[in-house]
Amino acid sequence: MTAYGSLETTMAAVNKGAWDYISKPFSPEDCRTLVRKVLELRKLRHKGMKLQPAKVEESKFIGSSAMMVDFYKQIARIADSSASVLIEGESGTGKELTARSLHNMSSRREKPFIIVHCGAIPDNLLESELFG
């Protein structure tokens, strides 16, 4: 639990072995969700599954506003998701930085990171290029 939910605090906690974190103020539902996740991890460990916390490299993000802290939490939450993630935004808003952060925090960080500039792909091929 932390009162200062910056990305640096999150990265330090994860690198020291934390599986998750919760920032103040938090709701009872936030606390219940976190406890459920911990109990699920215990079940997986009991079944003999080897789980390792992700190592996180130094971030290039700056900012500690409430909105940025929520953004950092989202990155940490979805980093090990198997779902496809579509990052949208105007030029210069940090889409590639966000994608690199997600990749570097994920269990797939040792695999290639491939940049796709969608503006260079013809509209009629974009969907098949991205989603097969």
CNS distance restraints for C-alpha pairs under 8 A (distance, minus, plus):
assign (resid   1 and name CA) (resid  21 and name CA) 5.76 0.50 0.50
assign (resid   1 and name CA) (resid  22 and name CA) 4.86 0.50 0.50
assign (resid   1 and name CA) (resid  23 and name CA) 5.63 0.50 0.50
assign (resid   1 and name CA) (resid  24 and name CA) 7.18 0.50 0.50
assign (resid   2 and name CA) (resid  21 and name CA) 7.52 0.50 0.50
assign (resid   2 and name CA) (resid  22 and name CA) 6.38 0.50 0.50
assign (resid   2 and name CA) (resid  23 and name CA) 4.80 0.50 0.50
assign (resid   2 and name CA) (resid  24 and name CA) 6.14 0.50 0.50
assign (resid   3 and name CA) (resid  23 and name CA) 5.52 0.50 0.50
assign (resid   3 and name CA) (resid  24 and name CA) 4.91 0.50 0.50
assign (resid   3 and name CA) (resid  25 and name CA) 7.48 0.50 0.50
assign (resid   4 and name CA) (resid   9 and name CA) 7.35 0.50 0.50
assign (resid   4 and name CA) (resid  23 and name CA) 6.74 0.50 0.50
assign (resid   4 and name CA) (resid  24 and name CA) 7.60 0.50 0.50
assign (resid   5 and name CA) (resid   9 and name CA) 6.31 0.50 0.50
assign (resid   5 and name CA) (resid  10 and name CA) 6.76 0.50 0.50
assign (resid   5 and name CA) (resid  22 and name CA) 7.91 0.50 0.50
assign (resid   5 and name CA) (resid  23 and name CA) 5.51 0.50 0.50
assign (resid   5 and name CA) (resid  24 and name CA) 7.97 0.50 0.50
assign (resid   5 and name CA) (resid  64 and name CA) 7.89 0.50 0.50
assign (resid   5 and name CA) (resid  69 and name CA) 5.85 0.50 0.50
assign (resid   6 and name CA) (resid  10 and name CA) 6.32 0.50 0.50
assign (resid   6 and name CA) (resid  64 and name CA) 5.84 0.50 0.50
assign (resid   6 and name CA) (resid  69 and name CA) 5.70 0.50 0.50
assign (resid   6 and name CA) (resid  72 and name CA) 7.35 0.50 0.50
assign (resid   7 and name CA) (resid  11 and name CA) 5.98 0.50 0.50
assign (resid   7 and name CA) (resid  59 and name CA) 7.52 0.50 0.50
assign (resid   7 and name CA) (resid  61 and name CA) 7.96 0.50 0.50
assign (resid   7 and name CA) (resid  69 and name CA) 7.02 0.50 0.50
assign (resid   7 and name CA) (resid  72 and name CA) 5.74 0.50 0.50
assign (resid   7 and name CA) (resid  73 and name CA) 7.89 0.50 0.50
assign (resid   8 and name CA) (resid  12 and name CA) 6.10 0.50 0.50
assign (resid   8 and name CA) (resid  58 and name CA) 7.81 0.50 0.50
assign (resid   8 and name CA) (resid  59 and name CA) 7.57 0.50 0.50
assign (resid   9 and name CA) (resid  13 and name CA) 6.19 0.50 0.50
assign (resid  10 and name CA) (resid  14 and name CA) 6.17 0.50 0.50
assign (resid  10 and name CA) (resid  21 and name CA) 7.33 0.50 0.50
assign (resid  11 and name CA) (resid  15 and name CA) 5.99 0.50 0.50
assign (resid  11 and name CA) (resid  56 and name CA) 5.74 0.50 0.50
assign (resid  11 and name CA) (resid  57 and name CA) 7.53 0.50 0.50
assign (resid  11 and name CA) (resid  58 and name CA) 7.63 0.50 0.50
assign (resid  12 and name CA) (resid  16 and name CA) 6.23 0.50 0.50
assign (resid  13 and name CA) (resid  17 and name CA) 6.50 0.50 0.50
assign (resid  13 and name CA) (resid  18 and name CA) 5.31 0.50 0.50
assign (resid  13 and name CA) (resid  21 and name CA) 7.92 0.50 0.50
assign (resid  14 and name CA) (resid  18 and name CA) 4.57 0.50 0.50
assign (resid  14 and name CA) (resid  19 and name CA) 6.36 0.50 0.50
assign (resid  14 and name CA) (resid  20 and name CA) 7.30 0.50 0.50
assign (resid  14 and name CA) (resid  53 and name CA) 6.68 0.50 0.50
assign (resid  14 and name CA) (resid  54 and name CA) 6.69 0.50 0.50
assign (resid  14 and name CA) (resid  55 and name CA) 6.68 0.50 0.50
assign (resid  14 and name CA) (resid  56 and name CA) 7.04 0.50 0.50
assign (resid  15 and name CA) (resid  53 and name CA) 7.58 0.50 0.50
assign (resid  15 and name CA) (resid  54 and name CA) 7.15 0.50 0.50
assign (resid  15 and name CA) (resid  55 and name CA) 5.29 0.50 0.50
assign (resid  15 and name CA) (resid  56 and name CA) 6.26 0.50 0.50
assign (resid  17 and name CA) (resid  53 and name CA) 5.89 0.50 0.50
assign (resid  18 and name CA) (resid  53 and name CA) 6.99 0.50 0.50
assign (resid  19 and name CA) (resid  53 and name CA) 6.04 0.50 0.50
assign (resid  20 and name CA) (resid  34 and name CA) 7.56 0.50 0.50
assign (resid  21 and name CA) (resid  34 and name CA) 7.99 0.50 0.50
assign (resid  22 and name CA) (resid  26 and name CA) 7.07 0.50 0.50
assign (resid  22 and name CA) (resid  30 and name CA) 7.72 0.50 0.50
assign (resid  22 and name CA) (resid  31 and name CA) 7.69 0.50 0.50
assign (resid  22 and name CA) (resid  34 and name CA) 7.87 0.50 0.50
assign (resid  26 and name CA) (resid  30 and name CA) 6.06 0.50 0.50
assign (resid  26 and name CA) (resid  31 and name CA) 7.12 0.50 0.50
assign (resid  27 and name CA) (resid  31 and name CA) 6.52 0.50 0.50
assign (resid  28 and name CA) (resid  32 and name CA) 6.19 0.50 0.50
assign (resid  29 and name CA) (resid  33 and name CA) 6.06 0.50 0.50
assign (resid  30 and name CA) (resid  34 and name CA) 6.28 0.50 0.50
assign (resid  31 and name CA) (resid  35 and name CA) 6.23 0.50 0.50
assign (resid  32 and name CA) (resid  36 and name CA) 6.15 0.50 0.50
assign (resid  33 and name CA) (resid  37 and name CA) 6.32 0.50 0.50
assign (resid  34 and name CA) (resid  38 and name CA) 6.33 0.50 0.50
assign (resid  35 and name CA) (resid  39 and name CA) 6.18 0.50 0.50
assign (resid  36 and name CA) (resid  40 and name CA) 6.17 0.50 0.50
assign (resid  37 and name CA) (resid  41 and name CA) 6.25 0.50 0.50
assign (resid  38 and name CA) (resid  42 and name CA) 6.29 0.50 0.50
assign (resid  39 and name CA) (resid  43 and name CA) 6.32 0.50 0.50
assign (resid  40 and name CA) (resid  44 and name CA) 6.34 0.50 0.50
assign (resid  41 and name CA) (resid  45 and name CA) 6.17 0.50 0.50
assign (resid  42 and name CA) (resid  46 and name CA) 6.02 0.50 0.50
assign (resid  43 and name CA) (resid  47 and name CA) 6.31 0.50 0.50
assign (resid  44 and name CA) (resid  48 and name CA) 6.61 0.50 0.50
assign (resid  44 and name CA) (resid  49 and name CA) 5.55 0.50 0.50
assign (resid  45 and name CA) (resid  49 and name CA) 5.12 0.50 0.50
assign (resid  45 and name CA) (resid  50 and name CA) 6.55 0.50 0.50
assign (resid  45 and name CA) (resid  51 and name CA) 7.37 0.50 0.50
assign (resid  54 and name CA) (resid 105 and name CA) 5.98 0.50 0.50
assign (resid  54 and name CA) (resid 106 and name CA) 6.41 0.50 0.50
assign (resid  54 and name CA) (resid 107 and name CA) 6.37 0.50 0.50
assign (resid  55 and name CA) (resid 105 and name CA) 6.39 0.50 0.50
assign (resid  56 and name CA) (resid 104 and name CA) 6.46 0.50 0.50
assign (resid  56 and name CA) (resid 105 and name CA) 5.17 0.50 0.50
assign (resid  57 and name CA) (resid 104 and name CA) 6.83 0.50 0.50
assign (resid  57 and name CA) (resid 105 and name CA) 7.49 0.50 0.50
assign (resid  59 and name CA) (resid 101 and name CA) 7.10 0.50 0.50
assign (resid  60 and name CA) (resid  97 and name CA) 7.52 0.50 0.50
assign (resid  61 and name CA) (resid  97 and name CA) 7.91 0.50 0.50
assign (resid  63 and name CA) (resid  68 and name CA) 6.15 0.50 0.50
assign (resid  64 and name CA) (resid  68 and name CA) 5.75 0.50 0.50
assign (resid  64 and name CA) (resid  69 and name CA) 5.95 0.50 0.50
assign (resid  65 and name CA) (resid  69 and name CA) 6.18 0.50 0.50
assign (resid  66 and name CA) (resid  70 and name CA) 6.23 0.50 0.50
assign (resid  67 and name CA) (resid  71 and name CA) 6.26 0.50 0.50
assign (resid  68 and name CA) (resid  72 and name CA) 6.16 0.50 0.50
assign (resid  69 and name CA) (resid  73 and name CA) 6.23 0.50 0.50
assign (resid  70 and name CA) (resid  74 and name CA) 6.24 0.50 0.50
assign (resid  71 and name CA) (resid  75 and name CA) 6.38 0.50 0.50
assign (resid  72 and name CA) (resid  76 and name CA) 6.29 0.50 0.50
assign (resid  73 and name CA) (resid  77 and name CA) 6.05 0.50 0.50
assign (resid  74 and name CA) (resid  78 and name CA) 6.19 0.50 0.50
assign (resid  75 and name CA) (resid  79 and name CA) 5.88 0.50 0.50
assign (resid  75 and name CA) (resid  98 and name CA) 7.75 0.50 0.50
assign (resid  75 and name CA) (resid 101 and name CA) 7.47 0.50 0.50
assign (resid  75 and name CA) (resid 102 and name CA) 6.01 0.50 0.50
assign (resid  76 and name CA) (resid 102 and name CA) 7.46 0.50 0.50
assign (resid  76 and name CA) (resid 105 and name CA) 7.17 0.50 0.50
assign (resid  77 and name CA) (resid  81 and name CA) 7.86 0.50 0.50
assign (resid  78 and name CA) (resid 102 and name CA) 7.50 0.50 0.50
assign (resid  79 and name CA) (resid 102 and name CA) 4.97 0.50 0.50
assign (resid  79 and name CA) (resid 103 and name CA) 6.84 0.50 0.50
assign (resid  79 and name CA) (resid 105 and name CA) 5.71 0.50 0.50
assign (resid  79 and name CA) (resid 106 and name CA) 4.77 0.50 0.50
assign (resid  79 and name CA) (resid 107 and name CA) 7.96 0.50 0.50
assign (resid  80 and name CA) (resid 105 and name CA) 7.57 0.50 0.50
assign (resid  80 and name CA) (resid 106 and name CA) 4.85 0.50 0.50
assign (resid  80 and name CA) (resid 107 and name CA) 6.17 0.50 0.50
assign (resid  87 and name CA) (resid  95 and name CA) 6.12 0.50 0.50
assign (resid  87 and name CA) (resid  98 and name CA) 7.95 0.50 0.50
assign (resid  87 and name CA) (resid  99 and name CA) 7.47 0.50 0.50
assign (resid  88 and name CA) (resid  95 and name CA) 6.79 0.50 0.50
assign (resid  89 and name CA) (resid  93 and name CA) 6.22 0.50 0.50
assign (resid  89 and name CA) (resid  95 and name CA) 6.66 0.50 0.50
assign (resid  94 and name CA) (resid  98 and name CA) 5.97 0.50 0.50
assign (resid  95 and name CA) (resid  99 and name CA) 6.18 0.50 0.50
assign (resid  96 and name CA) (resid 100 and name CA) 6.05 0.50 0.50
assign (resid  96 and name CA) (resid 115 and name CA) 7.83 0.50 0.50
assign (resid  97 and name CA) (resid 101 and name CA) 6.10 0.50 0.50
assign (resid  98 and name CA) (resid 102 and name CA) 6.21 0.50 0.50
assign (resid  99 and name CA) (resid 103 and name CA) 6.14 0.50 0.50
assign (resid 100 and name CA) (resid 104 and name CA) 5.95 0.50 0.50
assign (resid 100 and name CA) (resid 113 and name CA) 7.56 0.50 0.50
assign (resid 101 and name CA) (resid 105 and name CA) 6.08 0.50 0.50
assign (resid 102 and name CA) (resid 106 and name CA) 6.16 0.50 0.50
assign (resid 103 and name CA) (resid 108 and name CA) 6.67 0.50 0.50
assign (resid 103 and name CA) (resid 109 and name CA) 5.39 0.50 0.50
assign (resid 103 and name CA) (resid 113 and name CA) 7.12 0.50 0.50
assign (resid 104 and name CA) (resid 108 and name CA) 7.69 0.50 0.50
assign (resid 104 and name CA) (resid 109 and name CA) 4.84 0.50 0.50
assign (resid 105 and name CA) (resid 109 and name CA) 6.73 0.50 0.50
assign (resid 109 and name CA) (resid 113 and name CA) 7.89 0.50 0.50
assign (resid 117 and name CA) (resid 121 and name CA) 7.35 0.50 0.50
assign (resid 118 and name CA) (resid 126 and name CA) 7.00 0.50 0.50
assign (resid 121 and name CA) (resid 125 and name CA) 6.58 0.50 0.50
assign (resid 121 and name CA) (resid 126 and name CA) 5.81 0.50 0.50
assign (resid 122 and name CA) (resid 126 and name CA) 6.17 0.50 0.50
assign (resid 123 and name CA) (resid 127 and name CA) 7.84 0.50 0.50
assign (resid 125 and name CA) (resid 129 and name CA) 6.04 0.50 0.50
assign (resid 126 and name CA) (resid 130 and name CA) 6.19 0.50 0.50
assign (resid 127 and name CA) (resid 131 and name CA) 5.83 0.50 0.50
assign (resid 127 and name CA) (resid 132 and name CA) 7.33 0.50 0.50
assign (resid 128 and name CA) (resid 132 and name CA) 4.60 0.50 0.50
